[in-house]
Amino acid sequence: MSTKNTPATRHPATRHIVSINDLTDREIETVFDVAQSFLRELPDSHFPYRIGRSTKIASDCILASLFYEPSTRTRLSFESAMLRLGGETITSADPATSSAAKGESLADSVRVIANYADIMVIRHPRDGAVRLAAEYSPIPVINGGDGSHEHPTQTLCDLFLLKKKNKRLKNLKVAISGDLRGSRTIHSFVYALARFGATIMPMAAKGMELPPHVDQRLREEFRCQMVSGKADGKGDGDAIDALYVTPEEPHQQSLFAASELETNADAVGKKVDAVYVTRFQKERWADKEQSYPKIDRKFLSEPKYSDASVMHPLPRVGELDAAFDVDRRAVYFEQAAYGVPVRMALIALLLGLKGKSLHKFTGGFERPKYPLYDQPRPIGIRCANKNCIVHDPMETQYVRNKFYVVKTQSEAECKLRCAYCECDIEDFVVASRKNKWFAADPAALVRADDQHFKDLIVFAKAAEAAEAGFHSRRAAAEPKPARRATSKG
């Protein structure tokens, strides 16, 4: 068999950070402890949130930054972090001047670049691209932002600032304004907030609410409960319509019925700890002209925002008034500065340079209960997200139809979650290779034992299964009509 489309054989200790959920809560705290140690050991004499000196602990290491999208803060802070650690950097910051312009796949690029560096950070316009890259890379890969999927290291910077300002991460109340659908930063951020028991106040621009799969995941797997954002439940025209209320205790992912949770009424009325503002992600929308909310002094003059840290991942393009920069609550430039110590900590831990190591960790949450559905293309169902890396023509030879089987709140149902971009598919048909039948029975995947699971193949629609030569199990089970007797003579 050809090895061209076979993922690289990785050292068993290799860790990749593709999602914020690749890190446990304890590991996030470890990153913060190491980041704080760098701020103490290498201080800037004028600004306590800046790294002012360098160390030599990474003097034998090289960071490769592979960016297929524009970046200022993420790329430069990663490169600054590596230089502050005493290491070196190599970069491909413009796809137009790289082999991508010649048609080279991401899978091939990472296998080549892994020969030149010890750790790699990637930004890519396709959702799930960094997960694909991690499959083929023998060195640690860090997600610097992939499409509308996630941006986990930005979330680490955000959480680090929140902890510095509030002395804790548990039970914060955070308002999030702007483009919640297209912002990968927001998707990582809300998952992390939920894990630390935050109350999340979504203030989405019109038509830019959280993607359905993120909203559903918050509710079903992160134990969030939607409650009225008005203390009296009636609404006053300016209050938040709904809140995601999460448990007070940090937790790991698992399914809980909504009836098991109690509404946290206190969370509705308490003051806001932070307001997180995001720009319009124009590169993710076909319609470039959109009405968009603007956060200014008038908005922030409400009493509930009196002590709120005002955050922004930057760049801003008019959604946050520059006149607010001198306000004591404006922390977005400090937030950007923390990108260096936090990314220094992550690099040092992934490379085992700081005494502690993230190498042996195998995943932020418990292992999936059900097998990974993994089929070569073009057989069967494909991810429905058109921006997923599986739809990139250059990656056709390297991607597969891979999905996690996820049990829903209904005990008799399940759904498929793309292993690359984490978008969900709830409606599909299941077919048996052995018996050549198909049925609209998603739960067949969770009922099957390991041996029978390998026999099953999933199609998006019954018509596709029939076209592939399978017959409907229901039709096959129906009794055939009796043949009419004929008489001779």
GIPEMO-V578352 format. One record per helix or strand of 2 or more residues. SS is the DSSP state (@ for helix, = for strand). FROM is the first residue (numbers start at 0). TO is the last residue. Records with the same first field share a line. If there is no record, write none. Layout:
SS: FROM-TO  FROM-TO
This chain:
@: 19-21  24-40  72-83  94-96  98-101  105-112  128-135  151-165  183-194  211-219  257-259  264-268  281-283  296-299  302-304  321-325  331-349  388-390  392-394  443-446  449-452  461-466  472-476
=: 61-66  87-91  118-123  139-145  172-177  198-203  224-227  241-244  273-276  308-311  371-374  400-406  413-417  423-424  428-431  436-438  455-458  470-471
